[in-house]
Amino acid sequence: MEEHKARWYGGCAPGNRPAATPVGARLLWRDPALWVCGDWQSEYVRTVQLGSARIAVLGPCSATMHDIARALATPDLATVAGTWAGSHTVVRLSEPGRVEVLADAGAASPLYTVSTPDGPVWGSSSLALSPLAGGRVDTGWLAAYLRDKHSPATGRSAWAGVVPVPAGRLLTLNAKDGPSLSAWWKPTRRTPREASAALRRTLGEGVRVRVEGVSATTDLAGMDSSTVAVLAAQCGPITGVTVHPAGITSGGDMQYAQALNIPGLTRSPFPLTARHLPFTATHVPLPATDEPAPSTAVWSMFSDQLVTMAAAGSVCHLTGDGGDNLFLSAPAHLATLARSGNWLRMLGDARDWARLRRQSPRPLVAAALRGNAARVGRSDFGRPGWLTASLPRVDTTRGPDADMALVAELRTVARSAYSELQLADSLGLALHNPYFDGAVLDAVVSAPIEQRYSARRYKPMLADTFADLLPHAHRTRAAKGLMVGDFHLGLRVNRRRVLGLADGRLAALGLVNPVPLRATVHAAALGAETIWPPLLSALAAEAWLEAVERASGTEWTYTAPTPAGAL
């Protein structure tokens, strides 16, 4: 199988000194150095130059060349570039010795920095930057990931010395001073009609800039992916791929896929067999990524799907990932209602959510009264019995603000999902998650809470915004399927292989005790009730460590500074 390199980009701080650059990169600028690595569509690498001022937009973006030129000239970069749909990074050199790097609001295009003797280097891949900092895994970050992957270690990445740039920040690099960060994004407020219009525009444009003029596929299952498929079909022919158990061609996601009949859409079923069970070995090695990928346990299925789509001619695949996080989040708004004294609404909503989950409303009410929106309706699994490492300080969102709880959650999930894009890159297919776009997040968070949260309706904001495009069956869907049985069966069939993962590199690093971890695997294989999130994190981390150990890594060289007076 042909090997493809992951796409990423980066640059250096300005200054009259040698610049660290990756071997094989395509230099867009020399001073300060700006590069892209891997195979990029020309539409995703756009630059404008006016005299000595330069600007680059890297990634899928709705901006026209006129918009980009306007952003180059404006005093405040974010006022223009911050409104563009898509998932991208904007880099501007507006005056000598000063570079601005605009990190997107949703963390779908994560950025990192690393300090070197010749100044800071930034990039969109922590894995690629890691050799500049010694190429060592940050065991503190990994310990926090094993405890709860949704509560990452504060200010750290999976690689020691590689520091994440917070989403929604402007990174400024100067020739003399060190790098600085300033916030450019904060939630806005819109009326229900304005918020729906913003969601329709940003999601529609985010899909358009990805599929227009290329052979593309989409997931086709629930409301999230069906909405993306409908929007994509408005831009040209599209193939919708529906995953289903072999031999079962009706019900479940197949029922909703068959209900979607629109011009330009071709439906393509993808049957799952025993070789697609979770934890099954495959002939496609797991590629190295910035951090453990969420789909690691189902890599046999995911890789086969990507290979099949690429072989059929697709160069771009869109998913519905992120839709649940935006439109089916926990009832964090109960804390906001409690803070504002809206007791009747808070108690009524808590009762409705509790009835939906077949539980007492008391824990929801108690969490809302404590005023911690991020914990309302969320289970704390506690520290796994097999986790032996000490834990670093982690990012936690406190207070009753439901919006900030949603933003923090989505950013964590979006950053993790970037590793999925790297997996697809390795197989020659560009994977996109439009629901993680910063402009989409901005639109959703701007809506009043009553437009977004409901225990009586499934994803009301999404259903209402695209009511004229979605069939009745999709708008009235009340739930989605689960794959817990598949994971139990996959563990039972592949128990020997998984037990090997339970006593490997994590144990050698002193992060886990393999004895209770193996006991957990045994119990899950036998069908015992299992707390899956920490177990899946441990197995994904072990597979990831093996993948990065096997990978060759990014080679770096140094580029001489540009002579004075030259570009």
Buried (B, 14 or more C-beta within 10 A) or exposed (E): EEEBBBBBBBBBBBBEBBBBBBEEBEEBBBBBBBBBBBEBBEBBBBBBBEEEBBBBBBBBBBBEEEBBBBBBEBEEBBEBBBBBBBBBBBBBBBEEBBBBBBBBBBBBBBBBBBBBEBBBBBBBBBBBBBBBBEBEBBBBBBBBBBBBBBBBBBEBBBBBBBBBBBBBBBBBBBBEEEBEBEEBBEBEEBEBEBBBBBBBBBBBBBBBBBBBEBBBBBBBBBBBBBBBBBBBBBBBEBBBBBBBBEEEEEEBBBEBBBEBEBEBBEBBBBEBEEEBBBBBEBEBBBBBBBBBBBBBBBBBBBBBBBBBBBEEEBBBBBBBBBBBBBBBBBBBBBBBBBBEEBEEBBBBBBBBBBEBEEEEBEBBBEBBBEBBBBBBBBEEEEEBBBBBBEBBEBBEBEBBBBBBBBBBBBBBBBBBBBBBBBBBBBBBBBBBBBBBBBBBBBBBBBBBBEBBBBBEEBBBBBBBBBEEBBBEBBBEBEEBEEEEEBBBBBBBBBBEEBBEBBBBBBBEBEBBBBEBBBBBBBBBBEEEEBEBBBBBBBBBBBBBBBBBEEEEEBEBEEBEBBEEEEE
